[in-house]
Amino acid sequence: MRSLGLAQGDKCGIFGANCPEWIMSMEACNVHGLYCVPLYDTLGAGAVEFIICHAEVPLAFVEEKKISELLKTLPNASKYLKTLVSFGKVTPEQKESVEKHGSVIYSWNEFLQLGDKDYDLPVKKKSDICTIMYTSGTTGDPKGVLISNESIITLLAGVKRLLESVNEEIYLPNTYETVHLNRNVGLLQGYI
């Protein structure tokens, strides 16, 4: 990500179902001080394009089967969206479609080859933004909610306290928030 010129405070979209690449993308954002912006097509037609443009997202990771949906945001989103990275493969037709709008698309493996230089990791503060979570915008366009590192830590501390007081298994659904939560609780509990 840094080899593409992204710096602390830039935004990175992630579009697709939870998978190892999704988590790695999110964690890479966290490590490099980028704001993770989950992209959801469940927010209605045009929401992905709106979020990319509203948050000014220059890089988006995308599940292979969602590439065609992300391509629909071009050319409007190409003002901001300069780089797409597939969690899987990229067809020659997809490359051509993206390039005609002045953007570039990489397969996951191609993207990993770009990171041949070590970068100093930015110092992060509790008050720094971790993610921008867009709500459904029931009264209009989706609304971006800024979630700080401190908010995530506070949530984790509360869940840790809850888990310590309960002697039974608790099921958390597989959403963005709970994947983030499950991973961090696992780290806090020493399971990961």
N, C-alpha and C positions, 0 to 999 in steps of 0.2 A: 504494500500500500504506500509506503513511504517512497519507494522507487518511482512511483507514479506522480510524486510531488505533493501528496497529501500530508498535512501537518496537524498538530494538535488543534482540536476544535472544529476540524472539518467533519462532514457528515458522510456516513456510509449506509446505504440501504441494503436490506436483506429481504429477499422475496422468495418464499417457498415454505415447504413443510419442515418441521424439525428433523435434523439429521446431523451427523458428525460435522459436515462442512458448514452447516448453519452455526453450530456452536463454535467451531474454530474461527469463523469469520467474526462472530460477536466478540470472542475473547481477544482476537487481534485488534479490534476496535478499542476495547478496554485498555489493552496494554499500550497502545500508541496514542491514547487520549482522543480518539475520534468518537463522535456521537453516533451511536448505533440507532438507525431509523428502520424499524421493522415495517415492511410494506405488505399491506393486506388487500386482496381483491374482494374480500368479504364486506368491505365498507361501501361497496356499490361501484357502479360503472364510473370510470374516470378518477376514482380515488387514488390509485397508484400514481397516475400522472400528476394529480394535484399535489400529493405528498412530496414527490420528487422535486417539483417546482417550488412549492412553498418552503421546504426545508433546504432547498438548493443543494441537492445530493449529487456529487460528482462521480461517485463509484457505487455500483450496485452488484451484489452477489445474487445469483438467481438459480433456483432449481431448474434443471434441464427442461422439464415439461412446462415450465412457466415462461420460458424465453419468448415464445410467441406473444404472450400477454404483455411482457415488458416492451417488446418491439412496437406494440400499438401506441406506446407513449411518445414515440418519435414521430415526427420531428419536433413537436412542441417541447418535450422534456430535454432535447439535445442541447438546449442553451446551458443546462447544468450538468446533465448526465453525459459524461465523457468516456467512462469505462464500465463495461459489463463483464462479469466473471461468472461463467456457468459452473454449477457444482459438478457437472459432467462434461459431455462433449459439446462441440459447436459444429454445425454443418457449414459448408461453403456458402450456402444461400443465406444463412443467418449472418455470417461475417460480412457478406456483400450488403445486406440490408442495413446493418449497423454502420458500416463505413460510409455509405452514401449520405448519412446524416452527420458525418464528421466525428463519429465516436468509434471506439474499438471494443472488440469482445474477445475474451480469452477463455479457453477451457480451464478447468481447475488446474490440471498439470502444467499447462503453459504459464498460468499465473504464478504458480509456485516457483518456476524457474526465474522469475524476475527478481526474487529476493536474495540476491547474492552478496549484498553488502550489509554489514552490521550498523545499526543506527542506535544512538543513545535514546533511551526511553525517557519520555517527559515525566517530570515530577507531577504527581496528581494530588489534588486536595479534596477534602470531603465535599466542598461546595461545587466541585466541577460537575458538569453534566455527564451522565453515563449514557442515557438514551433519551430519544424523543419518541414518545408513544402517542400515536394518533388515535383519537376517539372517533366514534361513528359520526359525529357531527349531526345529530338528529335535528338541529335547528339550522342546518346549512352545510357548508363544507366541513370536512374533518378538522378537528382542533388538535394541535400539537401540545402535549403535556411534557414539560421538561422534568426528567427524573434525575436527581443528583446521586452521586456516590453515597452521600450520607443517607439518603432515603432508602437505598438498597441495603445498606448496613443496618439501619434501624429495622427494616422488615426482617432481615435475617436474624437479628438479635431476638425479635419477638417470636419468630418461628422456633428458634433454638430453645427459647424458654418454654414454649408450648410443648415441644417434643420431649424435653426433660421432665415435664409434669405428667405425661401420658404413657401408659404402659401397654399400648396396642399399636398395631400398624395403622398408618394414616395414608390414604390414597390422595395424591394430588394430580389433577388432570394434566395432560401434556400440552400446555399452552406456552407461549413465549415466557410469560412471567414465572410459571412453575418450573420450566426447564432451567431458567436462570436460578430460581430459588433452590431446586433440587440439587443442582451442581454445587452451589455455594454452601448449602447446609451439609452436603457430603464432605466438602472441604473442612468446614468447621468441626464436624463430628469425627474427622480423621478417616473417613471411608474412601476418599479419593486421594 
